[in-house]
Amino acid sequence: MTEEKKEEIGKIKLDLTYYPGEDLYCDGDVENELLEIARNYSAVEFPGIIEERKRWEILYHLSPLRENIVEWLPINRAMRVLEVGSGCGAITGALSRRAGEVTCVELSKKRSMINAYRHMEADNVTIHVGNFQDVEPDLPTDYDFICLIGVFEYAQAYIGSETPFEDFLCTIKKHLKTGGHIAIAIENKFGLKYWAGCREDHLGTYFGGIEDYPEGGVVRTFTRDGLLSIAKSCGFSEMQMYYPYPDYKFMTTLYSDRRLPKRGELSNNMRNFDRDRLQLFDEKRVFDTILKEGQFPLFSNSYMLILGPSLSEEYVKYSNDRKEDFQIKTLQRATGTGSIIEKHPLSKAANAHIEATASAYGKLAGRYRGSMLSVNECRLERTAEGIPYITIEFLEGKTLAEILDERLYENDLEGFHNLFDEYLRRISFGEETDITDYDLIFENIIIGLDDNGCYKLDNVWNIIDCEWSFERVVETREIAFRAIYCYLLEDEKRNGLNPDLIIDKLKIGPSEAEQYRRQEMKFQKYVTGKRLSMAEIRDAIGQPVYTLSDFCEGQGRKAADDRIQVYEDTGKGFREEQSFFPEEDGEQIWRTDDGTVELSVKIPRGRSAVRIDPCSHACVIYIRRIGWNGEKISLKGKQIQMNGFRIGEDVYAFPTEDPNITLSLWGLPGGEENRLEAAMEVTRMPAETVKHLQKRGLFS
């Protein structure tokens, strides 16, 4: 009989009965660093530590976004949960806050200690330290939920049989109560990111999973059909597939077969936090094609397979990259008569935001009563614990953004402008009222469908989200400017629209356009606070992205690799025939011996974006200034994009032979002739050197 050995860290219980006496695997010094953080810092300090240390491992283990993959599960205090492979506790906290009892199994004692220290106030968690096969016979057989998050793919590492995945799942099944659920989160073997040039998550090789793991190893991921086949062979007949996006590790949105993504939604695809990557194509555009062809389940980057009776949850969107006061989740749930939308706070600080949103719905409904705009029904409710949440009527239809896109794709610019004019007319109703939906963008207007699935533009339009409403009078043209600003910046395929025509229609002068653009930046900072976005964190970690042109086009330009080239987008994307070399065209450009270059070039009216290619070799660039008609443009936000990564204040590294800096002109004041200005110091460096220095932490 094995002697029981137990320890406690805070209120967490560690069961060491089957611990072999030493950790059989370890990720090295980073685990010591994580243990030091867990001991000395609280969870609210983790985001600051992530931003300060700029390390993939710190982000991966400590990011609060890791919890999203299980936070939505319908777990309550009457339930028992088993977490296999609990690691450093990335999801244990979310489970402990919802369940009555949580049992963890983890092979590593050090990782279990990290887990215990970061959740030491949880009195309902027991961590069994040891090999799963040793611990498993002693586990209860009545768990309501069993979570295998990033675990199932390793089954053949600890199940010694010819069918390790089936045998592992059958073993797990024995511990599930009748009516219980198993949740499996795993990468998709055919995930689009792998086709696009991301390295395989576990092996670090290009196309390893797609090629069916030719180099061997113990890790295996699966396609949708492959996962479902394993589940069926283990006797499961009830199963649901969910699709975490961008992936299950840092999920922000969860789709299902009952609510698949819509075209244009999948735009957050640059997720190479841990390694460099290729970018063989634009994933957003390919996702749009995949959605058009109905093939998203095959190419989703990750899966969340739920085995057991059907859950009512159809869709979840997390907004926990904001400051704490505004962190919420939006959930679409099936009911007996259809679906309903719910908005829940993710922190106590966000309770007031939920209540304010509910109040705004009523006030906006009053403003638009009698108009051709309708605010869908919203009710403020409370959980048994008194936590506020709102339920909102679910409406079928197409968003105004989708319909505007159809007009653009069909090159029906007259139809687009007619729709925009109708939008202006409708939102201007009650303009003098002291309540305004500041976020009345095209995505937040639904146009209903008739019995044949067609929409009629002369019907009432529905406002579906009033989260950012303020009790003050705001001019219609400001709301409309913001709507078109967001619309154009979200998708470069919309560059075919000339923004100057919209600005003229709104009677907005250059100074007003600049004012509105600055207000938008201020609003975004109001929502996010001082927190960095995941895109900014990725830039800070510094894993580079190599485009196909780096390898194909760069070789042909070596003879002129110090020339600056400027591209103009007239609505058809950046093309060679719509570019020029300032030095050859007689434009103003100055160079100094220390690598400083300054330029001031003419850009005609009617351009939606411009791109500066400062050279044709890998380099480090200190950007002193990017300007438009004498006004300096901030390097932060969506206005400026580049294919390098930030390594210091206004300093960027470009490990590519085609570095470029893109400036969106939407919202910037302009005339018939405009001036693009830039001042920067360009230092040539080999691409490998840039990567090596970044990895060694020599840049900060």
N, C-alpha and C positions, 0 to 999 in steps of 0.2 A: 504494500500500500504506500502510495506517495505521500510524504509529509507536507502538510500545508505550510506555505510561507507567505506572509502578508506584510505590506508596508502601507503607510498613509502619507500623502503629501497634501496638506490642507485637508479638505473633505473628500478627496479622491482616494479610492482604495486600489492599491496595486496588489494583484495576486501573482506571486512569483513561484507558485507550486511547480510549474513546468518550465521555468526559466533554466536554460542549460548552464548558466554561470558566466557566460560571455556573449556579447553580441556577435552574431554570425555574419552580419553585414553592417556597413557603416558608410556614410557619405563623406567622411573625413572631418576636417576642422570646422566645417560649416555647422555641424551638429553641436559642437561646443559653443559656437557663437549663438545658435538658436537657443540653447539651454540658458546661456547668460541673459539673453533678451527675455525669455519666459520668466526667469527668476526675478528680474529687476525692473520690468516694465509692465504696464497694464495694456490690455488689448486696445484701448483708445489711443495709445501711443504708437501702435504698430504702423499705421499709414505714414507717420512722420519718419519712422526708422527705415521703412521701405524706400522713401524718397531720398533719404540721406545716404544710405549705403549702396544704392544702385546695383543690387546683385539679384540675379535670377533666383537663386536659392532662397533668399530672404523673401522676395515677392511670392514665390510659389508656396512656401509654407505658412506665411503670415497674412497674406491678403484676405481681408474680410469677404471678398467676392467668391472665395472658395466655398463658402457656406451656401451660396445660392442653389447649388445643385440638389440640396436636400431640404432647404428651408421651406419650400412650397408643398412638401409631402403632407398629407392630412394626418399628422401625428398629434396625439393629445396625451394628457396626463394619466389617462387610464391604460396607456400602452407600454409595452416592453419592446426595446429595440436592440438588435445585435449589429455591431459595426465590426466587420472583419477587415484587418489591415488598417488600423486607425492612425498609424504613423505619428506625426507630430501634432495631431489634433486639429487639423484644418476644418473638419466638419463636426467634430465631437461636441463643440459648444452649441451649435445649432440644434443638434439632437437632444442635448441635455436640457435645453430651455423649453422643449416642447413635450418630451416624453416623461413618463413616470419613472422609468428605469432604463439605463443604457449600459450594455455590456460591450466592452471593446476587447478585441484580440489583436495583439501586436508582438512580433518576434523580438524587436529591439527594446531593451530596457531604457537606453538613453532617449530614444524617441518617445517612449511611454512617459518618461520623466518630464520631457518638454511638454507633452500633452497635459500632464497632471499639473504642472506649475501654471500653465496659462489658463486652466479651468479649475483652479484649486478650491473655488467657492461652490462648485457643483457637488451636492451631496447625494446624487443619484447615479454616479458613474463608477463602475468597476472595470479596471483594465487588467486583463489576463495576459501576462508576458510569457511568451513561449511559442513554439511551433503550433500551427493551427491543428495539425493531425493529433498532437498530444492533448491539446486543450479541448478539442471538439467533443469527445465522449462525455465530458462532465457538464456540457452546456444544457440548459433547459430546452424543451421541445415546444414551447408555446409563445414564440416571439410574434408580435404583430407586424413588425417590419424588420427585414434583414437587409443591410446596406453593404453592397460590394462596389465601392467607388474607386475606380482605378486599380482594381484588384483581380478581376476575373481573368485578365490577359496573362497573369503570371501562374495560372493553375498548374501547368505542367512542371513548374519549379518545385512544387511541394506535394503534388499528387503523382506518385510513381506508378502509372498504369498506361495502357495503350490508348485509353480514352480519358485523359485527365480532365478535360473541361466538362464532359458529361458526368463523370464520377464526382467531381467537385460540386457541381450543381445539385446532384442527387443527395449528396451528403448534407449540403446546406438545407435542402428541402425538408429533411427530417426534423429540423428545429423550428419549422414554421407552423403556427397554429392554423386551424381551419379558418379560411377567410382572410388569412394574412397575406402580406406582399413581400416580394424580393425586389430590390431596386439595384440594377446593374448599370453603372456608368462606365463607358469605354470609348476609345477612339474608333472611328470607322476606318477599316482597312482601305476603303476607296474614298476617303475624305477628299474633297476638292483641293484642300490646301496642299496635299501631297502631290497631286497632279500638277499644281501650279508652281511647285518648287520648294515647299517646306520639307525639311528633313523629317524622317520617321521619328516620332517622339521618343521611343525607347532606345533605338539603335543609333540614331544620329546619322543615318545614311540616307542618300537620296533614293526614293522609289522602292525602299526595302519591302514595305507591306504590299505595294502594288505588284511587285515581282514575286510575291509569295515567300518572302524571307529566304532568299537563296543562300545567305551566309549562316543560316541556322539560328541557334540561340533558343532560349526558353519562352520568349514573349511571342504571343500571337494575338492579333486583333482580327475582327470579322466584319463582313458586310452585314446589312440588315437581314438578308435571307439566311446567312450563316448563323447569326445569333438565334433567330427564331427556330431554325432547324434543331439546334442544340436543346433549346427549351422544350420543343415538342417531343424530342426523343427521351426527355426526362419526365414526361407525363403531364406537362403543363398544357392546358387547353385555353386558359384565359390569360391574355397578354396584351399589353399596349406599348407601342413604341413612341417615345418622345425624342425631340431633336434639339439638344442644347446648342445655342449659338453665342459667340463664335465657336466655342467648344465647351466641354463639361468642366474644365479646370477653372475658367473665369467666365462662367456663363452669365450673360445679361438678359437673354431671352430664351424661353423654352417654347418650342412649337410642338404640334402633334398632328396626327393624320386628320383630326377634326378641325385644325386651324394651322394650315401650312403658311409659310412666308409668302408675302406678296412681292411682286417685282419692285425693286428699288429699296427693299428693307435691308438686304444683306450687304452692308457697305463697310463693315468694320473687320477687315480681313488681314491686316498686317499684324500678325500675332507672334512673330519670331522673337520671343523674349530670351530664349536660352541659347540660340545658335544663329549664325548667319543663314541666309536663304537665297535661293533664286526667286525671281519673279518672272515666270515664263509668260503670263498673261494677266489681264485685269480680272481678278476673281469676281468682282461685283458684276461686271458685264456677263461673265460666264454663268454666274448664279442666275442672273435674269433669264438667260437662254434656257438654263436647266428648269427653271420654274415654268417658263412658257411651254416647255416640252413635257412637264409633269414628272420630272425625274429627280426631284429634290431628295426623297428618301434614300436613293442610291448614293448620293454624293454629300450628304450632311457630314460635317467634320467629326461629329460625335453622336453617340446614341445614349439614351436613358431608357432601358427596357424595364418595364414594370410587369412582374409576374404575379397574377392574382386577379381578383375581381376588378372590374373597370372602375377607374377613378373619374370623378366629375371634372377635374381640372383639364382644360383644353389648351390653355396658353397662359404664360406668365412673363411679365417684363419687370426687371429690377432697375430701380433708379437709385442704387446705393453708391454711385460714384459722385453724388452731390454732397454738400455739407449736411451735417446730421439733421438739421431742422427740416430738410426737404426729402429725406430718404424714404421712399415708399416702394411698394410693389403693386403692379396692376395685374389682375387675374381675371381670366375668362373661364367661367364655370358653366357646365351643362346643368339645366334644370329639367323638370318634368315637361315643360312646355317650350323649351328652347335653350337659350344661353343668357347669361347675365355677366356684367362687368363689375368687379370689386376693386377698390383701392384701399390698401392697408398700410399703416405706418410701420416702418422697420426699426424705429427707435422711439423712446418716450418724447424726445424733442420734436418729433414729426407729428405728434398727435394734434397740435394746434393747426398745422398745415392741412390736415385732413378735414378738420372742422371748418376752417376758412374756405376750403374748396367746396364743401357742401353748401355753405352760405352763399357763395358766389353763383352757384347754379340757380338758386331761387331768384337772386337779383337780376341775373342776365335773362332769365325767362321773362321777368317783368319788362325788361328793356325791349325785348324783341317780340312781345305779344302783339299780334295784329300784323306782323311783317311776314316776309317769305323766308325767314330764318326761324328755326325752332331749336330750343335747347332740350336735349333728351332728358327724360325723367331721372332724378337723382334722390336718394334717401340716405340720411345719416343714421347709422345703426351702431350698436355697441356689442362687444363680445360679453361672455359671462363674467369676464374679469374687468369689464368697464372700458375696454380699449375701443376708441372710435374707429369706424371704417365706413365707407360709403358704397352703396350699390347703385349701379347706373344701368339704365335700359340698354340692351344690346340691339343694335340696328344693322340690318343687312343693307348692302349697297356698295357703291364705289366711292372712293375719296375723290375730292375735287382734283387732287394732285394726279391721280391715275388718269382722270379724264383729260386734264391738261396735257399730260404726257402723250396720250393718244393723238391729240391734235398736233403736237410737235413731230411725233414719229411719222405722221401722215403728211407732214409739211403744210398743214392747214393753219397758217399763221393768222389768217383772218378769223377762223374759228376760235383760236386761242385768245385773241384780243377781245372777241365778243364775250367769251366766258369770263375773262378778267373784268370787263366792264360790268357784267352782271354781278360778279363778286363784290365790286366796289359799291354798286347800288344797294345790295342787300346788307352789307356790314355797316353802311352809313346810317341805317335806321336807328334813331335814338341817340345820335352822336353827342348830343348835348347832355345826356344822362351821365351821372357820376359813377358809372360802373363800366369797365372795359375789359374784355378778354384780350389780353396782350398777345396771347399765343394763338390768334385766329389765323393760323397758317392753313394752307390748302389740305394738308394731311388731316386736319381736325374738322373737316366738313365732309359729311356723308350725304350722298345723293341716292335716294331710295330706288329700289327696283320694283317693276310691276310683276304680275303673275308669270310673265314669260321671261323673267330675268333681265329685262331691259330697263334702262334708266331714262327718266324724262326730266330734262333740264328746267322745265317750267313748273315742276313740283316744288314743294317746300324743301329747303335744304336744312340739314340737321347739324348742329354743333355738338361734337361728341366729347370734348375735353375742355373743361374750364379751370384747369388747375392753376393757371397763371393769370388770374383776374385781379384787378386793382380798382379800388373805389376812387376813381378820379376820371375826369374827362380827358380823352386822348383823341386827337384828330384821326379821321379815317385814313388819311394818306400815310400817316406814320405806321399804322397797323398794316396797311397794304404794302408799304415799302419793306417792312420786316418779313412779310409773307413771301414776297418775291425774292428777297435777299436769301432767305433760308432755302427756298426752292432751287435757286440757281447754284448755290454753293454745295448742295448735297449730291449733285450728279452732273458730271461734266458733259454728259450727253445732252444736257439742256442748254449748252452753250450756243446752240443754233438760234436762240432767242436774243434779239438785240435789246439789252437792258435800257439803252438810252430812250427807246420809244416808251417804255413803261415810266421812266422818270419824267419824261415830257408830259405823259398823260396825267401823272399825279401832280404836275406843276411844282416840282421840287427842284430848287436851284442847287448849285454845287455845294454851298456852305451848309444847306439843310441836309443834303445827302450825307455829307461828312458827319454832321451832328447825329443823324440817325444811326450811322454805322458805329460811331463811338458808343451810343446808347446801347446798341446790341452787345458790344463787348462788355460793357458795364453790367448788363443784365446777366450775361453768362457767368461773370465773376460772382454776382449776387447769388446765383444758384449753386455754383460749385464751391464757393469760398476759396480757401487757399490750397485746396487739394489739387494735385496733378491728375490729369486724365491718364487712362491706361496707355494712350498713344504717347503722351509725354514721358511716362515711366519707361516705355519701350525705347524711346529716343535716349533717355538718360542711361539705361543699361547698355545701349550702344551696339547691338548686333546689326550689322549692315545687311542691306538688300541689294542684290545684283540683278539688274534687268538683262533681258536677252540682247538689247542693243549694246550693253557693256562688252559683249563677246563678239557680236557680229559687225557692229558699225564702228566701234572704237578703233579697230585696226586701220581702217581706211582713212582716218583723220589724223594720224600721227604726225604727218608733215606740217600740219597747221594746228598743233595741239595747244598752243597758247592763245589762239584767237578767241575773242568773245563773239558769240553768235546770239542773236535775239530772234525769238519766234513770236508771231502774232496769231492769235486764235480768232478767226472771223466767224466761228460757229461750226467749223468742220474739224476741230482738233488742231494740234500743232503739226505743220507740214513743212518739209524742206522748201517748197516753192513759196511759202509765206514766211520766210525768214531772211535775215540779212546780217552781214558782218559790219558793225559800226565803223571800224577803221577803214574799210574799203568803200563805204558809202559817204564818207566825208562828215560823219557825225562827230560830236565832241567826245573825245576820250583821251585820258591822260594816264601815263604809266611812270612809275618811279623804279629806281634800282632795287628797292627793298620789297618789291612785289605788289605794291599798292596800285590799284587801278580804279579810276573814276570815269564814269560815263554819264552823258546826258543825251538821250536820243528822242526823236520825234515819234509819236504813236498817233495815228489818225483816229478819228471817231469811228465807232462801230466795232471795236475789238472787245471781246469778252474776257480775254486773259492774255498775258504776255509771259514769256519764259526767257530767262537769262541763262545761257550756258557759258560759265566764266572761263572754261578751258576744256581740254579733252584729255585730261589725265587725272589720276587720283590726287587728292590734295586736302589740305586743311585751310578753311577760309574764315577769316575774321570779318564779319559783315558790319562795317561801320554804319551804313545807312542804306535803306531802300526807300526811295521817295517817288511821289506821284504829284506832279504840278506843284512842287515845292513843299508838300506835306510829307513828313516822315511816316512810314507805315510800320506798325508793330510787327515783330517777328513771331509773336504768339498769336494763337487763334487760327481761323481757317483762311484768312486772306492770303497768307504766304505758305506755300508748301515746297518741300525740297526732298531730294532723294539721298540726302546725307543724314547724319545723326548729330545731335547736340553734345558737345563735350565741354562746354564752358559758356560763360556769359557772352552771347552773340558769336560764339565760335562753333563751327560745324565741321565735321570730318566727312569726306566723300571718298570711300574706298571703291571708286568706279571711274572708268575712263569717260564717262558721260555725266558729270555733275550738272545739276540744273536746279534753278530756283524759279518757281512759278508764282506769279502775282495775279489773283483774280481781280478784275476791274469792276466787278459788280459793287455798286454802292459808293464808288469813288467819284469825286467831282471831275467832270470832264467837259471838253469843248470840241470844236472841229479839229484842233491840233493840240496834242498833249505832250508832256515831258515825263519820260521815265528816267529816274536818276538812281545811281548806285555808286557806292564807294566801298571797296573791300580789299583786304590783303590776302593774296593767294599764294600759298606755299606748297610747292610740289612735294609729294611723298608717295612712296610705293604703297599700293593697296594693302599688302600684307603687313607692312610696318604700321599703318594706321590701325589695323585690327589688333595687332600684337600690343601696341601701346595702350589701346583701350582696355583690353583684357587684363593687362597688368596694373590697371588703375592709375596710370601716369597722367591721365587727363581727368579733370573734375569739373 
